[in-house]
């Protein structure tokens, strides 16, 4: 299975990690660890979250106000998961 993190999601995640690290030392690392744990869970349980309007699945982070959206595609017997990282509210930091 191939894992693909969309460029915009990668940039938003890095911005969020930097922001939280500025707020408190170690907090950005906690965000990164939580995202990593959730991505591993998604890889192991790709069909558990329900499909939402738009055809994607979503897993909310437990501690931080973000969710991971993921879309599974299969072509030529190769599975690919695409991941997005989005803030759950419209507040910007």
Buried (B, 14 or more C-beta within 10 A) or exposed (E): EEEEBBEEBEEBBEEBBEBBBEEEEEBBEBBBEBBEEBBEBBEEEBEEBEEEEEEBBBBEBEEBEBBBBBBBEEEEEEEEBBBBBBBEEEEEE
